[in-house]
Amino acid sequence: MKIALLAHNKFPIAQPYAGGLEMITHLLAEKLQQKGHEVDLFALSGSDPELNINPLNHSSVNWNSLEEKVNKGEIAGDFIDNLMYSLALSKINESDYDILHNHSMHHLPLIWGETAGKNVLSSFHTPVFEDIHRGLIAIKKPYKQRFTTVSAKLGSTYAEYISDYRVVHNGIEIKNWNFYERANQSQVCWIGRICKEKAPHKAIQFALKANKKIVLAGPVSEKNYYKEYFKPYLTNKNVEYAGHLKQEELNRIIGESSATLFTSVWEEPYGLVIAESLASGTPVIAWNLGAAPEIITDNCGIIVPAFKDILFVKAIQQITEISRVDCRKRAVNFCDVSVMVDGYEKLYDEMCFDNSGIKLQISC
């Protein structure tokens, strides 16, 4: 099958990943290629060249000049985004792709999916941000494209706009995550972007109250939050910030920890850190928010009633009762990338072929 994957234009699709969406897009492109599909990834330059990149920021355009105009207020702030996706969709429209799998979080591909006469699958990884909202209110039933969300919880936030969607949970490459049978019982960890909604400062507070050392890793995405809420703790000998790390280093930190503290204070659409922790054999403690209860069972972690700080600290003290082998089993059975890719492939087949394997004809 010939597949176009359309990424967002915020960060390149390459390690070290800016976040979970970048990792998922990379994994999906890689695995589809390995399964024999012809895959083109439309993403920013600087993305992994092995993924057959079609740059969204094509060299034929003077992007620096446009950015200067935007900064001066001479052209609209969303002009660059609109231009990038317009050029990408034009190229996709001229090509013979069997399907476009849209991960862009932008309104233009959503609208294009209803008018282009192509097979389009739009996958939602985030809440209904403004750019997605624009696209959803512009299209109407019966929809020609198909939709997925990365969790049932996220799907419930889209039900106001689309009632027919498939849940395809995210996945990770389990075999690339080493299993740690034993951990340092005096250490816990926190992994993610350093920002307000992920609340690493709360993880630090909980760890210190539980008399544990905490190691934190991830990129700083909100400098003011870092300075005001995060940095003051770094003078404490029991608080270590390891920086923005690649997978191998994250695996070691997680695997050596007795628990991963998942302190996001918003409805996290999925939470890849949970899957990565379980793959390492490390149980997870999380609020009863977002998709965490869909991933974490009693055998691999503890779900804490939202914002009950005392109970979160108590969970840290109880977490050693959970089997690390059971954590790994949960990751293999529920979080492996093969489960995710199979889910998307099944949808591709449903959209492109009838029950006898004959390619379906698409009408505008």
C-alpha positions as CSV (number, residue, x, y, z in Angstrom):
1,M,0.0,0.0,0.0
2,K,1.2,3.5,-0.7
3,I,0.7,5.7,2.3
4,A,1.2,9.4,3.0
5,L,1.7,10.3,6.7
6,L,1.2,13.9,7.5
7,A,2.9,15.1,10.7
8,H,2.5,18.4,12.6
9,N,4.9,21.2,11.9
10,K,6.0,22.1,15.4
11,F,9.1,19.8,15.7
12,P,11.1,17.5,13.5
13,I,10.3,13.8,13.7
14,A,13.6,12.6,15.2
15,Q,15.3,11.7,18.5
16,P,15.5,13.1,21.1
17,Y,11.7,13.4,20.7
18,A,10.1,16.7,21.7
19,G,7.2,14.6,22.9
20,G,5.0,11.6,22.5
21,L,3.4,12.6,19.2
22,E,6.8,12.8,17.6
23,M,7.8,9.4,18.8
24,I,4.5,7.8,17.7
25,T,4.7,9.3,14.2
26,H,8.3,8.1,13.9
27,L,7.4,4.6,15.0
28,L,4.4,4.3,12.8
29,A,6.3,5.4,9.7
30,E,9.2,3.0,10.5
31,K,6.9,0.0,11.2
32,L,4.8,0.5,8.1
33,Q,8.0,0.6,6.0
34,Q,9.2,-2.6,7.7
35,K,5.9,-4.3,6.8
36,G,6.4,-3.6,3.1
37,H,4.3,-0.5,2.7
38,E,5.6,2.5,0.6
39,V,5.5,5.3,3.1
40,D,6.2,9.1,2.6
41,L,6.3,11.2,5.7
42,F,5.5,14.9,5.3
43,A,7.3,16.6,8.2
44,L,9.7,19.3,9.0
45,S,13.2,19.2,7.6
46,G,15.6,17.8,10.3
47,S,13.3,14.7,10.6
48,D,14.9,11.3,10.4
49,P,16.0,10.9,6.7
50,E,15.4,7.1,6.8
51,L,11.6,7.9,6.9
52,N,11.6,9.2,3.4
53,I,10.9,12.8,4.3
54,N,8.9,15.3,2.2
55,P,9.7,18.6,4.0
56,L,6.8,20.7,5.0
57,N,9.1,23.6,5.0
58,H,10.1,23.1,1.4
59,S,13.3,24.8,0.2
60,S,11.4,26.5,-2.6
61,V,9.9,29.0,-0.2
62,N,11.7,31.8,1.7
63,W,10.5,30.8,5.1
64,N,12.9,33.2,6.9
65,S,11.4,36.1,5.1
66,L,7.9,35.0,6.0
67,E,8.8,34.5,9.6
68,E,10.2,38.1,9.7
69,K,6.9,39.4,8.3
70,V,4.9,37.5,10.8
71,N,7.0,38.8,13.7
72,K,6.5,42.3,12.4
73,G,2.8,41.8,12.2
74,E,2.7,42.4,8.5
75,I,1.1,39.0,7.7
76,A,-1.2,36.8,9.8
77,G,0.4,34.5,12.4
78,D,-1.1,31.4,10.9
79,F,-0.1,32.1,7.4
80,I,3.1,29.9,7.5
81,D,1.2,26.9,8.9
82,N,-1.5,27.3,6.3
83,L,1.1,27.6,3.5
84,M,3.0,24.5,4.6
85,Y,-0.1,22.3,4.7
86,S,-1.5,23.7,1.5
87,L,1.7,22.8,-0.3
88,A,1.8,19.3,1.2
89,L,-1.8,18.6,0.4
90,S,-1.3,19.8,-3.2
91,K,1.6,17.3,-3.6
92,I,-0.4,14.5,-2.0
93,N,-3.4,15.3,-4.2
94,E,-1.2,15.0,-7.3
95,S,0.2,11.6,-6.2
96,D,-1.3,8.1,-6.3
97,Y,-1.4,7.4,-2.5
98,D,-3.8,4.8,-1.4
99,I,-4.4,6.7,1.8
100,L,-3.4,9.8,3.7
101,H,-3.0,9.3,7.4
102,N,-3.3,12.8,9.0
103,H,-1.6,13.5,12.3
104,S,-1.2,17.3,11.8
105,M,-3.6,18.8,14.4
106,H,-4.4,21.4,11.7
107,H,-7.8,22.3,10.2
108,L,-6.8,22.2,6.5
109,P,-6.2,18.5,6.2
110,L,-9.5,17.8,8.0
111,I,-11.4,20.0,5.5
112,W,-9.4,18.6,2.6
113,G,-10.3,15.1,3.7
114,E,-13.9,15.8,2.9
115,T,-13.4,17.3,-0.6
116,A,-10.4,15.7,-2.2
117,G,-11.8,12.3,-3.2
118,K,-9.0,10.5,-1.4
119,N,-8.9,8.0,1.4
120,V,-8.2,10.0,4.6
121,L,-7.7,8.8,8.1
122,S,-7.4,11.6,10.7
123,S,-6.0,10.6,14.0
124,F,-6.5,12.8,17.1
125,H,-3.7,12.8,19.7
126,T,-4.7,15.9,21.7
127,P,-7.7,17.7,23.1
128,V,-9.8,19.8,20.7
129,F,-7.4,22.6,20.3
130,E,-8.4,25.7,18.3
131,D,-6.9,24.6,15.0
132,I,-8.6,21.2,15.2
133,H,-11.9,22.9,16.3
134,R,-11.8,25.0,13.1
135,G,-11.7,22.0,11.0
136,L,-14.3,20.0,12.9
137,I,-16.9,22.8,12.7
138,A,-16.2,23.2,9.0
139,I,-17.1,19.6,8.0
140,K,-20.4,17.9,8.1
141,K,-22.0,14.5,8.1
142,P,-21.9,12.1,6.4
143,Y,-18.1,12.2,6.7
144,K,-16.0,10.8,3.9
145,Q,-12.9,10.4,6.0
146,R,-12.4,8.2,9.1
147,F,-11.3,9.2,12.6
148,T,-9.3,7.7,15.5
149,T,-8.4,8.8,19.0
150,V,-5.6,7.4,21.1
151,S,-7.8,6.6,24.1
152,A,-11.4,6.2,25.0
153,K,-11.1,9.2,27.3
154,L,-9.9,11.4,24.5
155,G,-12.6,10.1,22.3
156,S,-15.2,11.3,24.7
157,T,-14.0,14.9,24.2
158,Y,-14.5,14.5,20.4
159,A,-18.0,13.0,20.7
160,E,-19.6,16.4,20.4
161,Y,-18.2,16.7,16.9
162,I,-17.8,13.2,15.6
163,S,-19.8,10.2,16.9
164,D,-18.1,7.6,14.8
165,Y,-14.4,7.1,15.7
166,R,-12.1,4.2,16.4
167,V,-9.9,4.0,19.5
168,V,-6.3,3.0,18.6
169,H,-4.1,3.2,21.7
170,N,-0.6,4.4,21.3
171,G,2.3,1.9,21.4
172,I,6.0,1.7,22.0
173,E,8.8,-0.6,20.8
174,I,8.8,-2.9,23.8
175,K,11.8,-4.9,22.7
176,N,13.9,-1.7,22.7
177,W,13.2,-1.2,26.4
178,N,15.3,-3.3,28.8
179,F,13.5,-5.0,31.7
180,Y,14.9,-4.2,35.1
181,E,14.1,-7.0,37.5
182,R,15.4,-5.0,40.5
183,A,15.3,-1.4,41.4
184,N,16.7,1.1,43.9
185,Q,13.9,1.2,46.5
186,S,15.0,4.6,47.7
187,Q,14.6,6.2,44.3
188,V,11.6,7.2,42.2
189,C,11.5,9.0,38.8
190,W,9.5,11.5,36.8
191,I,9.7,11.8,33.0
192,G,8.2,14.4,30.7
193,R,8.2,18.0,29.5
194,I,9.0,20.5,32.3
195,C,5.7,22.5,32.2
196,K,2.8,23.5,34.4
197,E,0.3,20.9,33.2
198,K,2.6,18.0,33.9
199,A,3.4,19.3,37.3
200,P,6.9,17.9,38.0
201,H,7.1,20.1,41.1
202,K,4.3,18.0,42.6
203,A,6.2,14.8,41.9
204,I,9.2,16.3,43.7
205,Q,7.1,17.3,46.7
206,F,5.6,13.8,46.9
207,A,8.9,12.1,46.6
208,L,10.5,14.1,49.4
209,K,7.6,13.6,51.7
210,A,7.9,9.9,51.1
211,N,11.7,10.1,51.9
212,K,12.7,9.1,48.4
213,K,15.3,10.5,46.0
214,I,13.7,11.6,42.7
215,V,15.4,11.7,39.3
216,L,13.6,13.8,36.7
217,A,14.2,14.0,32.9
218,G,12.7,15.9,30.0
219,P,12.9,19.1,28.0
220,V,12.1,22.4,29.5
221,S,9.0,23.7,27.5
222,E,8.0,26.5,29.8
223,K,11.0,28.6,31.0
224,N,9.0,30.7,33.5
225,Y,7.5,27.6,35.1
226,Y,11.0,26.0,35.3
227,K,12.4,29.1,37.0
228,E,9.6,29.6,39.5
229,Y,8.4,26.1,40.4
230,F,11.1,23.6,39.3
231,K,14.6,25.1,39.6
232,P,14.4,26.0,43.4
233,Y,14.2,22.3,44.2
234,L,17.5,21.5,42.4
235,T,19.6,22.5,45.4
236,N,18.2,19.6,47.3
237,K,20.5,16.6,47.3
238,N,17.6,14.2,46.8
239,V,16.4,15.9,43.6
240,E,18.3,15.3,40.4
241,Y,17.4,16.8,37.0
242,A,19.1,14.7,34.3
243,G,18.1,16.9,31.3
244,H,16.6,16.0,27.9
245,L,17.6,12.4,27.3
246,K,17.4,9.8,24.5
247,Q,15.6,6.5,25.0
248,E,18.5,4.4,26.3
249,E,19.2,6.9,29.1
250,L,15.6,7.2,30.0
251,N,15.3,3.4,30.1
252,R,18.1,3.2,32.7
253,I,16.7,5.9,34.9
254,I,13.2,4.5,34.8
255,G,14.4,0.9,35.3
256,E,16.5,1.7,38.3
257,S,13.6,3.5,40.0
258,S,11.0,1.9,42.3
259,A,8.2,3.8,40.7
260,T,7.4,6.4,38.0
261,L,5.3,9.3,39.3
262,F,2.8,10.5,36.7
263,T,1.6,13.8,38.0
264,S,-0.1,15.5,35.0
265,V,-2.9,17.7,36.2
266,W,-4.8,17.7,32.9
267,E,-6.7,15.0,31.1
268,E,-3.7,13.4,29.4
269,P,-4.8,11.9,26.1
270,Y,-2.6,8.9,26.5
271,G,0.7,9.2,28.4
272,L,3.5,7.3,26.7
273,V,5.7,7.6,29.8
274,I,3.3,5.1,31.4
275,A,3.9,2.5,28.7
276,E,7.7,3.1,28.8
277,S,7.8,2.7,32.6
278,L,5.8,-0.6,32.5
279,A,8.1,-1.9,29.7
280,S,11.1,-1.2,32.0
281,G,9.4,-3.1,34.8
282,T,8.6,-0.1,36.9
283,P,5.1,0.5,38.3
284,V,3.3,3.8,37.8
285,I,1.5,6.0,40.2
286,A,-1.0,8.4,38.5
287,W,-4.0,10.6,39.2
288,N,-7.4,9.3,38.1
289,L,-7.3,11.5,35.1
290,G,-7.1,11.2,31.3
291,A,-6.2,7.8,29.8
292,A,-4.1,6.6,32.8
293,P,-6.9,4.3,34.1
294,E,-7.2,2.7,30.7
295,I,-3.5,1.6,30.8
296,I,-2.8,1.1,34.5
297,T,-4.3,-2.0,36.2
298,D,-4.0,-3.0,39.9
299,N,-1.2,-5.4,38.8
300,C,1.1,-2.6,37.4
301,G,0.4,0.6,39.4
302,I,-1.8,2.6,41.6
303,I,-4.5,5.1,40.5
304,V,-4.9,7.9,43.0
305,P,-8.1,10.0,43.3
306,A,-7.3,13.3,41.6
307,F,-5.4,15.8,43.7
308,K,-5.5,13.8,46.9
309,D,-1.8,14.6,47.8
310,I,-1.7,12.5,51.0
311,L,-2.9,9.4,49.1
312,F,-0.2,9.9,46.4
313,V,2.5,10.0,49.0
314,K,1.0,6.9,50.6
315,A,1.0,5.1,47.2
316,I,4.8,5.8,46.8
317,Q,5.3,4.0,50.1
318,Q,3.1,1.0,49.0
319,I,4.3,0.6,45.5
320,T,7.0,-2.0,46.3
321,E,4.2,-4.6,46.7
322,I,3.7,-4.6,42.9
323,S,5.4,-7.2,40.7
324,R,7.8,-5.8,38.2
325,V,7.3,-8.9,36.0
326,D,3.6,-8.1,35.9
327,C,4.4,-4.5,34.8
328,R,6.4,-5.8,31.9
329,K,3.6,-8.3,31.0
330,R,1.1,-5.4,30.8
331,A,3.4,-3.5,28.5
332,V,3.8,-6.4,26.2
333,N,0.1,-7.2,26.0
334,F,-1.3,-3.7,25.8
335,C,1.3,-1.2,24.9
336,D,3.4,-2.8,22.2
337,V,3.7,-0.9,18.9
338,S,2.6,-4.0,17.0
339,V,-0.9,-3.6,18.5
340,M,-1.1,0.0,17.4
341,V,0.2,-0.6,13.9
342,D,-2.2,-3.6,13.5
343,G,-5.1,-1.3,14.5
344,Y,-4.2,1.3,11.9
345,E,-3.5,-1.3,9.2
346,K,-7.0,-2.8,9.8
347,L,-8.5,0.6,9.2
348,Y,-6.5,1.2,6.1
349,D,-7.8,-2.1,4.7
350,E,-11.4,-1.3,5.6
351,M,-11.1,2.0,3.8
352,C,-9.3,0.9,0.7
353,F,-10.6,-2.6,0.0
354,D,-13.9,-4.5,0.0
355,N,-14.3,-7.9,1.7
356,S,-12.9,-9.7,-1.4
357,G,-9.8,-7.6,-1.5
358,I,-10.8,-5.5,-4.4
359,K,-9.8,-1.9,-4.2
360,L,-12.7,0.5,-3.6
361,Q,-13.4,3.4,-5.8
362,I,-13.5,6.8,-4.1
363,S,-16.0,9.5,-5.1
364,C,-15.8,13.2,-4.2
